[in-house]
Amino acid sequence: MTRTDHAQLRIEDAVNELCPWSGKPIAADSLTLYNGAVVGFCNPDCRDKFERALTHFEGALQARRAASAGLNE
């Protein structure tokens, strides 16, 4: 998601009220989309930490799927 996309998200659409990293209340400038749902964080750093973690895990899953596909041939 780009910064522009983040700006279009609305805090009232968030599925959570507290930041999953800190436990603090979420902020309107710290939203992202995850599996089609708006997820809130207490600040942009927590949001960006979440997005980096997702990118890491998605890359690892893709690598595992590719390796498994090669083994099944």
All heavy atoms as TSV, in Angstrom:
chain	resi	resn	atom	element	x	y	z
A	1	MET	N	N	0.819	-1.192	0.000
A	1	MET	CA	C	0.000	0.000	0.000
A	1	MET	C	C	0.857	1.247	0.000
A	1	MET	O	O	1.849	1.311	0.693
A	1	MET	CB	C	-0.790	0.000	1.293
A	1	MET	CG	C	-2.214	-0.032	1.099
A	1	MET	SD	S	-3.169	0.229	2.538
A	1	MET	CE	C	-4.588	0.456	1.575
A	2	THR	N	N	0.476	2.230	-0.754
A	2	THR	CA	C	1.213	3.482	-0.770
A	2	THR	C	C	0.671	4.420	0.292
A	2	THR	O	O	-0.408	4.208	0.839
A	2	THR	CB	C	1.090	4.162	-2.145
A	2	THR	OG1	O	-0.279	4.524	-2.336
A	2	THR	CG2	C	1.561	3.254	-3.261
A	3	ARG	N	N	1.395	5.467	0.579
A	3	ARG	CA	C	0.943	6.454	1.562
A	3	ARG	C	C	-0.404	7.034	1.149
A	3	ARG	O	O	-1.257	7.273	1.964
A	3	ARG	CB	C	1.969	7.584	1.717
A	3	ARG	CG	C	3.266	7.100	2.288
A	3	ARG	CD	C	3.152	6.884	3.768
A	3	ARG	NE	N	4.409	6.398	4.270
A	3	ARG	CZ	C	4.531	5.455	5.148
A	3	ARG	NH1	N	3.487	4.865	5.647
A	3	ARG	NH2	N	5.698	5.062	5.575
A	4	THR	N	N	-0.599	7.263	-0.149
A	4	THR	CA	C	-1.876	7.789	-0.631
A	4	THR	C	C	-3.011	6.843	-0.273
A	4	THR	O	O	-4.058	7.263	0.193
A	4	THR	CB	C	-1.833	7.999	-2.157
A	4	THR	OG1	O	-0.735	8.864	-2.455
A	4	THR	CG2	C	-3.105	8.610	-2.665
A	5	ASP	N	N	-2.804	5.548	-0.455
A	5	ASP	CA	C	-3.825	4.572	-0.096
A	5	ASP	C	C	-4.131	4.609	1.396
A	5	ASP	O	O	-5.283	4.498	1.797
A	5	ASP	CB	C	-3.393	3.168	-0.494
A	5	ASP	CG	C	-3.310	2.973	-1.997
A	5	ASP	OD1	O	-4.048	3.645	-2.731
A	5	ASP	OD2	O	-2.497	2.143	-2.410
A	6	HIS	N	N	-3.097	4.757	2.229
A	6	HIS	CA	C	-3.317	4.834	3.671
A	6	HIS	C	C	-4.235	6.001	4.001
A	6	HIS	O	O	-5.107	5.879	4.859
A	6	HIS	CB	C	-1.995	5.019	4.424
A	6	HIS	CG	C	-1.148	3.802	4.472
A	6	HIS	ND1	N	0.207	3.863	4.328
A	6	HIS	CD2	C	-1.439	2.500	4.644
A	6	HIS	CE1	C	0.717	2.643	4.423
A	6	HIS	NE2	N	-0.271	1.795	4.613
A	7	ALA	N	N	-4.048	7.120	3.332
A	7	ALA	CA	C	-4.836	8.321	3.616
A	7	ALA	C	C	-6.313	8.121	3.299
A	7	ALA	O	O	-7.152	8.820	3.846
A	7	ALA	CB	C	-4.275	9.501	2.834
A	8	GLN	N	N	-6.637	7.185	2.447
A	8	GLN	CA	C	-8.025	6.963	2.062
A	8	GLN	C	C	-8.766	6.039	3.037
A	8	GLN	O	O	-9.977	5.905	2.953
A	8	GLN	CB	C	-8.083	6.379	0.648
A	8	GLN	CG	C	-7.569	7.338	-0.392
A	8	GLN	CD	C	-7.472	6.704	-1.763
A	8	GLN	OE1	O	-7.782	5.545	-1.948
A	8	GLN	NE2	N	-7.021	7.476	-2.723
A	9	LEU	N	N	-8.061	5.426	3.955
A	9	LEU	CA	C	-8.693	4.528	4.921
A	9	LEU	C	C	-9.313	5.337	6.057
A	9	LEU	O	O	-8.828	6.405	6.404
A	9	LEU	CB	C	-7.664	3.535	5.467
A	9	LEU	CG	C	-7.020	2.640	4.423
A	9	LEU	CD1	C	-5.945	1.776	5.058
A	9	LEU	CD2	C	-8.045	1.783	3.714
A	10	ARG	N	N	-10.374	4.788	6.641
A	10	ARG	CA	C	-11.099	5.497	7.690
A	10	ARG	C	C	-11.028	4.728	9.005
A	10	ARG	O	O	-11.244	3.514	9.038
A	10	ARG	CB	C	-12.560	5.685	7.284
A	10	ARG	CG	C	-12.715	6.462	5.999
A	10	ARG	CD	C	-14.131	6.562	5.479
A	10	ARG	NE	N	-15.043	5.575	6.034
A	10	ARG	CZ	C	-16.331	5.797	6.256
A	10	ARG	NH1	N	-16.877	6.954	5.963
A	10	ARG	NH2	N	-17.103	4.847	6.757
A	11	ILE	N	N	-10.739	5.441	10.087
A	11	ILE	CA	C	-10.586	4.819	11.398
A	11	ILE	C	C	-11.869	4.118	11.840
A	11	ILE	O	O	-11.824	3.077	12.485
A	11	ILE	CB	C	-10.086	5.837	12.448
A	11	ILE	CG1	C	-9.563	5.100	13.683
A	11	ILE	CG2	C	-11.162	6.861	12.772
A	11	ILE	CD1	C	-8.777	5.969	14.640
A	12	GLU	N	N	-13.020	4.637	11.456
A	12	GLU	CA	C	-14.273	4.007	11.866
A	12	GLU	C	C	-14.486	2.652	11.197
A	12	GLU	O	O	-15.335	1.867	11.637
A	12	GLU	CB	C	-15.481	4.935	11.634
A	12	GLU	CG	C	-15.631	5.431	10.231
A	12	GLU	CD	C	-14.935	6.759	9.963
A	12	GLU	OE1	O	-14.066	7.188	10.743
A	12	GLU	OE2	O	-15.263	7.371	8.930
A	13	ASP	N	N	-13.717	2.347	10.159
A	13	ASP	CA	C	-13.813	1.052	9.486
A	13	ASP	C	C	-12.852	0.009	10.063
A	13	ASP	O	O	-12.881	-1.152	9.655
A	13	ASP	CB	C	-13.538	1.215	7.989
A	13	ASP	CG	C	-14.591	2.057	7.293
A	13	ASP	OD1	O	-15.748	2.071	7.755
A	13	ASP	OD2	O	-14.251	2.711	6.282
A	14	ALA	N	N	-12.013	0.416	11.002
A	14	ALA	CA	C	-11.012	-0.500	11.569
A	14	ALA	C	C	-11.678	-1.634	12.343
A	14	ALA	O	O	-12.699	-1.436	13.001
A	14	ALA	CB	C	-10.056	0.252	12.481
A	15	VAL	N	N	-11.094	-2.819	12.233
A	15	VAL	CA	C	-11.616	-3.996	12.939
A	15	VAL	C	C	-11.124	-4.055	14.383
A	15	VAL	O	O	-11.576	-4.907	15.150
A	15	VAL	CB	C	-11.243	-5.307	12.203
A	15	VAL	CG1	C	-11.879	-5.356	10.831
A	15	VAL	CG2	C	-9.731	-5.485	12.127
A	16	ASN	N	N	-10.212	-3.178	14.752
A	16	ASN	CA	C	-9.657	-3.176	16.104
A	16	ASN	C	C	-9.652	-1.757	16.667
A	16	ASN	O	O	-9.690	-0.781	15.927
A	16	ASN	CB	C	-8.236	-3.747	16.101
A	16	ASN	CG	C	-7.285	-2.936	15.242
A	16	ASN	OD1	O	-7.590	-2.609	14.092
A	16	ASN	ND2	N	-6.127	-2.615	15.778
A	17	GLU	N	N	-9.608	-1.673	17.982
A	17	GLU	CA	C	-9.539	-0.371	18.655
A	17	GLU	C	C	-8.170	-0.123	19.273
A	17	GLU	O	O	-7.808	1.017	19.543
A	17	GLU	CB	C	-10.614	-0.275	19.741
A	17	GLU	CG	C	-12.023	-0.290	19.178
A	17	GLU	CD	C	-13.083	-0.184	20.266
A	17	GLU	OE1	O	-12.732	0.013	21.453
A	17	GLU	OE2	O	-14.270	-0.303	19.920
A	18	LEU	N	N	-7.426	-1.206	19.523
A	18	LEU	CA	C	-6.108	-1.101	20.143
A	18	LEU	C	C	-5.035	-1.635	19.207
A	18	LEU	O	O	-5.250	-2.611	18.485
A	18	LEU	CB	C	-6.077	-1.888	21.451
A	18	LEU	CG	C	-7.078	-1.446	22.524
A	18	LEU	CD1	C	-7.003	-2.374	23.727
A	18	LEU	CD2	C	-6.842	-0.008	22.932
A	19	CYS	N	N	-3.887	-1.012	19.235
A	19	CYS	CA	C	-2.742	-1.416	18.411
A	19	CYS	C	C	-2.285	-2.819	18.824
A	19	CYS	O	O	-2.077	-3.076	20.019
A	19	CYS	CB	C	-1.609	-0.410	18.615
A	19	CYS	SG	S	-0.078	-0.832	17.770
A	20	PRO	N	N	-2.134	-3.735	17.868
A	20	PRO	CA	C	-1.695	-5.086	18.217
A	20	PRO	C	C	-0.252	-5.140	18.717
A	20	PRO	O	O	0.124	-6.095	19.394
A	20	PRO	CB	C	-1.858	-5.879	16.919
A	20	PRO	CG	C	-1.968	-4.875	15.841
A	20	PRO	CD	C	-2.450	-3.600	16.452
A	21	TRP	N	N	0.568	-4.126	18.430
A	21	TRP	CA	C	1.955	-4.112	18.903
A	21	TRP	C	C	2.050	-3.521	20.308
A	21	TRP	O	O	2.708	-4.074	21.171
A	21	TRP	CB	C	2.856	-3.299	17.978
A	21	TRP	CG	C	3.052	-3.862	16.619
A	21	TRP	CD1	C	2.724	-3.254	15.441
A	21	TRP	CD2	C	3.628	-5.122	16.249
A	21	TRP	NE1	N	3.047	-4.059	14.381
A	21	TRP	CE2	C	3.610	-5.204	14.837
A	21	TRP	CE3	C	4.150	-6.182	16.964
A	21	TRP	CZ2	C	4.098	-6.305	14.143
A	21	TRP	CZ3	C	4.635	-7.282	16.269
A	21	TRP	CH2	C	4.609	-7.331	14.880
A	22	SER	N	N	1.387	-2.356	20.530
A	22	SER	CA	C	1.587	-1.625	21.787
A	22	SER	C	C	0.437	-1.738	22.776
A	22	SER	O	O	0.624	-1.480	23.956
A	22	SER	CB	C	1.811	-0.148	21.479
A	22	SER	OG	O	0.587	0.445	21.041
A	23	GLY	N	N	-0.766	-2.040	22.285
A	23	GLY	CA	C	-1.937	-2.053	23.147
A	23	GLY	C	C	-2.560	-0.678	23.341
A	23	GLY	O	O	-3.543	-0.529	24.053
A	24	LYS	N	N	-1.986	0.346	22.704
A	24	LYS	CA	C	-2.514	1.712	22.797
A	24	LYS	C	C	-3.651	1.893	21.791
A	24	LYS	O	O	-3.753	1.142	20.827
A	24	LYS	CB	C	-1.405	2.720	22.505
A	24	LYS	CG	C	-0.277	2.685	23.510
A	24	LYS	CD	C	0.805	3.658	23.109
A	24	LYS	CE	C	1.992	3.578	24.075
A	24	LYS	NZ	N	3.098	4.449	23.632
A	25	PRO	N	N	-4.480	2.932	21.971
A	25	PRO	CA	C	-5.559	3.199	21.017
A	25	PRO	C	C	-5.004	3.474	19.613
A	25	PRO	O	O	-3.916	4.038	19.464
A	25	PRO	CB	C	-6.242	4.450	21.576
A	25	PRO	CG	C	-5.918	4.429	23.035
A	25	PRO	CD	C	-4.539	3.824	23.128
A	26	ILE	N	N	-5.754	3.065	18.598
A	26	ILE	CA	C	-5.314	3.267	17.216
A	26	ILE	C	C	-5.480	4.738	16.814
A	26	ILE	O	O	-6.259	5.470	17.426
A	26	ILE	CB	C	-6.061	2.338	16.230
A	26	ILE	CG1	C	-7.561	2.626	16.227
A	26	ILE	CG2	C	-5.769	0.887	16.569
A	26	ILE	CD1	C	-8.323	1.881	15.133
A	27	ALA	N	N	-4.751	5.139	15.776
A	27	ALA	CA	C	-4.776	6.514	15.277
A	27	ALA	C	C	-5.175	6.530	13.807
A	27	ALA	O	O	-4.855	5.604	13.055
A	27	ALA	CB	C	-3.403	7.154	15.456
A	28	ALA	N	N	-5.848	7.592	13.400
A	28	ALA	CA	C	-6.350	7.705	12.029
A	28	ALA	C	C	-5.233	7.726	10.988
A	28	ALA	O	O	-5.446	7.319	9.841
A	28	ALA	CB	C	-7.209	8.963	11.894
A	29	ASP	N	N	-4.038	8.155	11.364
A	29	ASP	CA	C	-2.922	8.206	10.403
A	29	ASP	C	C	-2.109	6.915	10.382
A	29	ASP	O	O	-1.031	6.858	9.796
A	29	ASP	CB	C	-2.006	9.391	10.703
A	29	ASP	CG	C	-1.236	9.246	12.009
A	29	ASP	OD1	O	-1.596	8.378	12.843
A	29	ASP	OD2	O	-0.269	10.004	12.201
A	30	SER	N	N	-2.631	5.859	11.007
A	30	SER	CA	C	-1.859	4.626	11.172
A	30	SER	C	C	-2.672	3.393	10.806
A	30	SER	O	O	-2.682	2.387	11.516
A	30	SER	CB	C	-1.377	4.525	12.626
A	30	SER	OG	O	-0.662	5.687	12.974
A	31	LEU	N	N	-3.351	3.470	9.667
A	31	LEU	CA	C	-4.221	2.390	9.214
A	31	LEU	C	C	-3.616	1.680	8.015
A	31	LEU	O	O	-2.853	2.265	7.251
A	31	LEU	CB	C	-5.593	2.963	8.822
A	31	LEU	CG	C	-6.301	3.794	9.886
A	31	LEU	CD1	C	-7.530	4.458	9.287
A	31	LEU	CD2	C	-6.658	2.956	11.085
A	32	THR	N	N	-3.974	0.416	7.837
A	32	THR	CA	C	-3.584	-0.342	6.665
A	32	THR	C	C	-4.676	-1.361	6.356
A	32	THR	O	O	-5.591	-1.547	7.143
A	32	THR	CB	C	-2.217	-1.045	6.868
A	32	THR	OG1	O	-1.730	-1.501	5.610
A	32	THR	CG2	C	-2.307	-2.195	7.850
A	33	LEU	N	N	-4.552	-1.991	5.204
A	33	LEU	CA	C	-5.471	-3.068	4.835
A	33	LEU	C	C	-4.782	-4.407	5.031
A	33	LEU	O	O	-3.620	-4.573	4.662
A	33	LEU	CB	C	-5.886	-2.948	3.371
A	33	LEU	CG	C	-7.003	-1.977	3.042
A	33	LEU	CD1	C	-7.236	-1.952	1.539
A	33	LEU	CD2	C	-8.280	-2.333	3.766
A	34	TYR	N	N	-5.499	-5.356	5.596
A	34	TYR	CA	C	-5.004	-6.719	5.737
A	34	TYR	C	C	-6.158	-7.649	5.399
A	34	TYR	O	O	-7.200	-7.614	6.053
A	34	TYR	CB	C	-4.497	-6.975	7.161
A	34	TYR	CG	C	-4.065	-8.403	7.371
A	34	TYR	CD1	C	-2.961	-8.908	6.698
A	34	TYR	CD2	C	-4.773	-9.246	8.203
A	34	TYR	CE1	C	-2.567	-10.224	6.870
A	34	TYR	CE2	C	-4.390	-10.563	8.383
A	34	TYR	CZ	C	-3.286	-11.042	7.708
A	34	TYR	OH	O	-2.896	-12.342	7.866
A	35	ASN	N	N	-5.982	-8.458	4.373
A	35	ASN	CA	C	-7.031	-9.380	3.916
A	35	ASN	C	C	-8.374	-8.669	3.717
A	35	ASN	O	O	-9.425	-9.179	4.090
A	35	ASN	CB	C	-7.200	-10.544	4.892
A	35	ASN	CG	C	-6.069	-11.536	4.788
A	35	ASN	OD1	O	-5.381	-11.627	3.774
A	35	ASN	ND2	N	-5.861	-12.294	5.834
A	36	GLY	N	N	-8.316	-7.465	3.171
A	36	GLY	CA	C	-9.519	-6.709	2.863
A	36	GLY	C	C	-10.128	-5.961	4.032
A	36	GLY	O	O	-11.163	-5.329	3.885
A	37	ALA	N	N	-9.506	-6.020	5.206
A	37	ALA	CA	C	-10.025	-5.332	6.392
A	37	ALA	C	C	-9.083	-4.202	6.793
A	37	ALA	O	O	-7.865	-4.310	6.653
A	37	ALA	CB	C	-10.163	-6.313	7.555
A	38	VAL	N	N	-9.649	-3.118	7.306
A	38	VAL	CA	C	-8.851	-2.010	7.821
A	38	VAL	C	C	-8.357	-2.397	9.216
A	38	VAL	O	O	-9.148	-2.784	10.079
A	38	VAL	CB	C	-9.679	-0.708	7.891
A	38	VAL	CG1	C	-8.861	0.426	8.494
A	38	VAL	CG2	C	-10.187	-0.324	6.502
A	39	VAL	N	N	-7.047	-2.305	9.408
A	39	VAL	CA	C	-6.428	-2.607	10.699
A	39	VAL	C	C	-5.722	-1.335	11.164
A	39	VAL	O	O	-5.030	-0.681	10.382
A	39	VAL	CB	C	-5.417	-3.766	10.582
A	39	VAL	CG1	C	-4.759	-4.048	11.924
A	39	VAL	CG2	C	-6.101	-5.012	10.046
A	40	GLY	N	N	-5.911	-0.993	12.440
A	40	GLY	CA	C	-5.325	0.229	12.981
A	40	GLY	C	C	-4.160	-0.039	13.912
A	40	GLY	O	O	-4.076	-1.085	14.554
A	41	PHE	N	N	-3.287	0.950	13.985
A	41	PHE	CA	C	-2.107	0.924	14.846
A	41	PHE	C	C	-2.008	2.259	15.559
A	41	PHE	O	O	-2.637	3.234	15.162
A	41	PHE	CB	C	-0.845	0.645	14.020
A	41	PHE	CG	C	-0.906	-0.699	13.354
A	41	PHE	CD1	C	-1.510	-0.851	12.121
A	41	PHE	CD2	C	-0.410	-1.821	13.984
A	41	PHE	CE1	C	-1.617	-2.101	11.517
A	41	PHE	CE2	C	-0.513	-3.076	13.395
A	41	PHE	CZ	C	-1.112	-3.212	12.156
A	42	CYS	N	N	-1.212	2.329	16.610
A	42	CYS	CA	C	-1.127	3.557	17.403
A	42	CYS	C	C	-0.310	4.647	16.719
A	42	CYS	O	O	-0.464	5.824	17.030
A	42	CYS	CB	C	-0.573	3.262	18.794
A	42	CYS	SG	S	1.143	2.693	18.804
A	43	ASN	N	N	0.566	4.274	15.804
A	43	ASN	CA	C	1.376	5.254	15.073
A	43	ASN	C	C	1.862	4.628	13.771
A	43	ASN	O	O	1.800	3.404	13.601
A	43	ASN	CB	C	2.548	5.747	15.944
A	43	ASN	CG	C	3.505	4.645	16.319
A	43	ASN	OD1	O	4.023	3.935	15.463
A	43	ASN	ND2	N	3.754	4.479	17.618
A	44	PRO	N	N	2.339	5.457	12.836
A	44	PRO	CA	C	2.794	4.922	11.552
A	44	PRO	C	C	3.947	3.929	11.671
A	44	PRO	O	O	4.070	3.017	10.853
A	44	PRO	CB	C	3.218	6.169	10.777
A	44	PRO	CG	C	2.373	7.260	11.352
A	44	PRO	CD	C	2.280	6.926	12.825
A	45	ASP	N	N	4.788	4.067	12.691
A	45	ASP	CA	C	5.897	3.114	12.856
A	45	ASP	C	C	5.387	1.705	13.131
A	45	ASP	O	O	5.901	0.734	12.570
A	45	ASP	CB	C	6.844	3.560	13.972
A	45	ASP	CG	C	7.654	4.785	13.599
A	45	ASP	OD1	O	7.864	5.036	12.384
A	45	ASP	OD2	O	8.084	5.507	14.524
A	46	CYS	N	N	4.376	1.578	13.981
A	46	CYS	CA	C	3.799	0.256	14.248
A	46	CYS	C	C	3.144	-0.302	12.984
A	46	CYS	O	O	3.279	-1.487	12.687
A	46	CYS	CB	C	2.787	0.328	15.392
A	46	CYS	SG	S	3.526	0.398	17.031
A	47	ARG	N	N	2.427	0.556	12.251
A	47	ARG	CA	C	1.803	0.117	10.996
A	47	ARG	C	C	2.866	-0.381	10.022
A	47	ARG	O	O	2.732	-1.451	9.433
A	47	ARG	CB	C	1.024	1.270	10.363
A	47	ARG	CG	C	0.391	0.892	9.027
A	47	ARG	CD	C	0.066	2.093	8.171
A	47	ARG	NE	N	1.254	2.863	7.889
A	47	ARG	CZ	C	1.243	4.187	7.729
A	47	ARG	NH1	N	0.146	4.887	7.836
A	47	ARG	NH2	N	2.367	4.821	7.477
A	48	ASP	N	N	3.936	0.385	9.874
A	48	ASP	CA	C	4.987	0.012	8.929
A	48	ASP	C	C	5.707	-1.264	9.368
A	48	ASP	O	O	6.093	-2.083	8.537
A	48	ASP	CB	C	5.968	1.167	8.754
A	48	ASP	CG	C	5.315	2.390	8.115
A	48	ASP	OD1	O	4.176	2.288	7.587
A	48	ASP	OD2	O	5.938	3.469	8.156
A	49	LYS	N	N	5.869	-1.457	10.668
A	49	LYS	CA	C	6.469	-2.690	11.206
A	49	LYS	C	C	5.610	-3.896	10.811
A	49	LYS	O	O	6.124	-4.932	10.396
A	49	LYS	CB	C	6.576	-2.561	12.728
A	49	LYS	CG	C	7.121	-3.746	13.459
A	49	LYS	CD	C	7.195	-3.393	14.950
A	49	LYS	CE	C	7.307	-4.596	15.816
A	49	LYS	NZ	N	7.359	-4.246	17.241
A	50	PHE	N	N	4.292	-3.747	10.928
A	50	PHE	CA	C	3.349	-4.799	10.534
A	50	PHE	C	C	3.477	-5.101	9.044
A	50	PHE	O	O	3.553	-6.270	8.638
A	50	PHE	CB	C	1.932	-4.331	10.875
A	50	PHE	CG	C	0.837	-5.276	10.435
A	50	PHE	CD1	C	0.558	-6.424	11.159
A	50	PHE	CD2	C	0.063	-4.988	9.325
A	50	PHE	CE1	C	-0.470	-7.276	10.774
A	50	PHE	CE2	C	-0.967	-5.830	8.940
A	50	PHE	CZ	C	-1.230	-6.978	9.658
A	51	GLU	N	N	3.523	-4.057	8.216
A	51	GLU	CA	C	3.630	-4.260	6.766
A	51	GLU	C	C	4.944	-4.935	6.391
A	51	GLU	O	O	4.971	-5.796	5.516
A	51	GLU	CB	C	3.446	-2.929	6.041
A	51	GLU	CG	C	2.013	-2.431	6.135
A	51	GLU	CD	C	1.792	-1.067	5.495
A	51	GLU	OE1	O	2.777	-0.363	5.196
A	51	GLU	OE2	O	0.620	-0.722	5.304
A	52	ARG	N	N	6.044	-4.573	7.061
A	52	ARG	CA	C	7.332	-5.238	6.793
A	52	ARG	C	C	7.262	-6.713	7.177
A	52	ARG	O	O	7.779	-7.573	6.466
A	52	ARG	CB	C	8.470	-4.539	7.535
A	52	ARG	CG	C	8.889	-3.226	6.929
A	52	ARG	CD	C	10.177	-2.691	7.545
A	52	ARG	NE	N	10.116	-2.538	8.986
A	52	ARG	CZ	C	9.671	-1.461	9.627
A	52	ARG	NH1	N	9.232	-0.421	8.947
A	52	ARG	NH2	N	9.689	-1.411	10.948
A	53	ALA	N	N	6.626	-7.019	8.301
A	53	ALA	CA	C	6.496	-8.408	8.738
A	53	ALA	C	C	5.680	-9.208	7.725
A	53	ALA	O	O	6.044	-10.331	7.369
A	53	ALA	CB	C	5.853	-8.480	10.121
A	54	LEU	N	N	4.588	-8.624	7.235
A	54	LEU	CA	C	3.766	-9.316	6.237
A	54	LEU	C	C	4.556	-9.590	4.965
A	54	LEU	O	O	4.483	-10.685	4.411
A	54	LEU	CB	C	2.529	-8.481	5.892
A	54	LEU	CG	C	1.428	-8.456	6.926
A	54	LEU	CD1	C	0.291	-7.560	6.455
A	54	LEU	CD2	C	0.916	-9.845	7.217
A	55	THR	N	N	5.310	-8.610	4.518
A	55	THR	CA	C	6.119	-8.787	3.307
A	55	THR	C	C	7.114	-9.922	3.501
A	55	THR	O	O	7.292	-10.762	2.617
A	55	THR	CB	C	6.851	-7.474	2.973
A	55	THR	OG1	O	5.875	-6.451	2.739
A	55	THR	CG2	C	7.724	-7.623	1.736
A	56	HIS	N	N	7.726	-9.970	4.664
A	56	HIS	CA	C	8.691	-11.033	4.966
A	56	HIS	C	C	8.018	-12.414	4.928
A	56	HIS	O	O	8.510	-13.340	4.287
A	56	HIS	CB	C	9.312	-10.792	6.338
A	56	HIS	CG	C	10.120	-11.935	6.838
A	56	HIS	ND1	N	11.391	-12.213	6.373
A	56	HIS	CD2	C	9.840	-12.901	7.741
A	56	HIS	CE1	C	11.850	-13.301	6.974
A	56	HIS	NE2	N	10.926	-13.735	7.813
A	57	PHE	N	N	6.893	-12.546	5.611
A	57	PHE	CA	C	6.215	-13.835	5.674
A	57	PHE	C	C	5.625	-14.247	4.335
A	57	PHE	O	O	5.660	-15.417	3.974
A	57	PHE	CB	C	5.138	-13.843	6.763
A	57	PHE	CG	C	5.734	-13.820	8.139
A	57	PHE	CD1	C	5.457	-12.776	8.997
A	57	PHE	CD2	C	6.584	-14.830	8.565
A	57	PHE	CE1	C	6.016	-12.750	10.269
A	57	PHE	CE2	C	7.143	-14.807	9.833
A	57	PHE	CZ	C	6.857	-13.756	10.682
A	58	GLU	N	N	5.097	-13.304	3.582
A	58	GLU	CA	C	4.555	-13.625	2.264
A	58	GLU	C	C	5.658	-14.120	1.341
A	58	GLU	O	O	5.468	-15.068	0.589
A	58	GLU	CB	C	3.836	-12.421	1.677
A	58	GLU	CG	C	2.503	-12.153	2.363
A	58	GLU	CD	C	1.861	-10.848	1.931
A	58	GLU	OE1	O	2.434	-10.120	1.094
A	58	GLU	OE2	O	0.774	-10.553	2.458
A	59	GLY	N	N	6.845	-13.510	1.417
A	59	GLY	CA	C	7.973	-13.964	0.619
A	59	GLY	C	C	8.403	-15.371	1.001
A	59	GLY	O	O	8.681	-16.214	0.143
A	60	ALA	N	N	8.435	-15.647	2.296
A	60	ALA	CA	C	8.806	-16.983	2.767
A	60	ALA	C	C	7.783	-18.021	2.322
A	60	ALA	O	O	8.142	-19.130	1.916
A	60	ALA	CB	C	8.948	-16.983	4.288
A	61	LEU	N	N	6.497	-17.679	2.379
A	61	LEU	CA	C	5.456	-18.610	1.935
A	61	LEU	C	C	5.557	-18.894	0.445
A	61	LEU	O	O	5.406	-20.037	0.013
A	61	LEU	CB	C	4.067	-18.060	2.268
A	61	LEU	CG	C	3.662	-18.129	3.735
A	61	LEU	CD1	C	2.374	-17.349	3.962
A	61	LEU	CD2	C	3.503	-19.565	4.176
A	62	GLN	N	N	5.813	-17.863	-0.343
A	62	GLN	CA	C	5.954	-18.060	-1.788
A	62	GLN	C	C	7.146	-18.959	-2.100
A	62	GLN	O	O	7.065	-19.829	-2.962
A	62	GLN	CB	C	6.092	-16.725	-2.499
A	62	GLN	CG	C	4.786	-15.957	-2.571
A	62	GLN	CD	C	4.938	-14.619	-3.262
A	62	GLN	OE1	O	6.039	-14.141	-3.515
A	62	GLN	NE2	N	3.811	-14.005	-3.564
A	63	ALA	N	N	8.243	-18.758	-1.389
A	63	ALA	CA	C	9.420	-19.599	-1.610
A	63	ALA	C	C	9.122	-21.051	-1.243
A	63	ALA	O	O	9.505	-21.982	-1.962
A	63	ALA	CB	C	10.591	-19.082	-0.777
A	64	ARG	N	N	8.403	-21.256	-0.162
A	64	ARG	CA	C	8.040	-22.623	0.250
A	64	ARG	C	C	7.129	-23.268	-0.787
A	64	ARG	O	O	7.272	-24.433	-1.119
A	64	ARG	CB	C	7.368	-22.602	1.618
A	64	ARG	CG	C	6.727	-23.926	1.932
A	64	ARG	CD	C	6.978	-24.629	3.174
A	64	ARG	NE	N	8.095	-24.301	3.968
A	64	ARG	CZ	C	8.102	-24.532	5.261
A	64	ARG	NH1	N	7.050	-25.022	5.855
A	64	ARG	NH2	N	9.172	-24.287	5.960
A	65	ARG	N	N	6.132	-22.504	-1.286
A	65	ARG	CA	C	5.221	-23.034	-2.295
A	65	ARG	C	C	5.968	-23.403	-3.573
A	65	ARG	O	O	5.703	-24.440	-4.175
A	65	ARG	CB	C	4.124	-22.024	-2.600
A	65	ARG	CG	C	3.107	-21.899	-1.497
A	65	ARG	CD	C	2.004	-20.912	-1.853
A	65	ARG	NE	N	1.188	-20.640	-0.708
A	65	ARG	CZ	C	0.944	-19.425	-0.218
A	65	ARG	NH1	N	1.434	-18.357	-0.791
A	65	ARG	NH2	N	0.177	-19.284	0.848
A	66	ALA	N	N	6.909	-22.562	-3.970
A	66	ALA	CA	C	7.683	-22.845	-5.172
A	66	ALA	C	C	8.519	-24.109	-4.995
A	66	ALA	O	O	8.599	-24.949	-5.881
A	66	ALA	CB	C	8.573	-21.656	-5.516
A	67	ALA	N	N	9.131	-24.262	-3.815
A	67	ALA	CA	C	9.930	-25.451	-3.543
A	67	ALA	C	C	9.047	-26.696	-3.516
A	67	ALA	O	O	9.431	-27.742	-4.064
A	67	ALA	CB	C	10.670	-25.296	-2.211
A	68	SER	N	N	7.868	-26.593	-2.915
A	68	SER	CA	C	6.955	-27.730	-2.855
A	68	SER	C	C	6.456	-28.114	-4.241
A	68	SER	O	O	6.325	-29.290	-4.552
A	68	SER	CB	C	5.749	-27.406	-1.963
A	68	SER	OG	O	6.152	-27.257	-0.632
A	69	ALA	N	N	6.198	-27.120	-5.074
A	69	ALA	CA	C	5.744	-27.403	-6.429
A	69	ALA	C	C	6.811	-28.149	-7.206
A	69	ALA	O	O	6.513	-29.069	-7.971
A	69	ALA	CB	C	5.381	-26.093	-7.148
A	70	GLY	N	N	8.074	-27.817	-6.990
A	70	GLY	CA	C	9.168	-28.509	-7.653
A	70	GLY	C	C	9.299	-29.940	-7.185
A	70	GLY	O	O	9.669	-30.839	-7.950
A	71	LEU	N	N	8.996	-30.198	-5.906
A	71	LEU	CA	C	9.100	-31.558	-5.371
A	71	LEU	C	C	7.967	-32.456	-5.865
A	71	LEU	O	O	8.139	-33.675	-5.929
A	71	LEU	CB	C	9.047	-31.512	-3.835
A	71	LEU	CG	C	10.249	-30.859	-3.148
A	71	LEU	CD1	C	10.008	-30.765	-1.652
A	71	LEU	CD2	C	11.527	-31.639	-3.428
A	72	ASN	N	N	6.844	-31.868	-6.205
A	72	ASN	CA	C	5.695	-32.646	-6.623
A	72	ASN	C	C	5.712	-33.016	-8.101
A	72	ASN	O	O	4.835	-33.725	-8.554
A	72	ASN	CB	C	4.393	-31.897	-6.309
A	72	ASN	CG	C	4.179	-31.767	-4.818
A	72	ASN	OD1	O	4.653	-32.585	-4.040
A	72	ASN	ND2	N	3.499	-30.713	-4.395
A	73	GLU	N	N	6.683	-32.525	-8.827
A	73	GLU	CA	C	6.715	-32.821	-10.274
A	73	GLU	C	C	7.346	-34.152	-10.559
A	73	GLU	O	O	8.090	-34.695	-9.847
A	73	GLU	CB	C	7.469	-31.705	-11.012
A	73	GLU	CG	C	6.674	-30.421	-10.977
A	73	GLU	CD	C	7.393	-29.325	-11.718
A	73	GLU	OE1	O	8.286	-29.583	-12.551
A	73	GLU	OE2	O	7.042	-28.178	-11.486
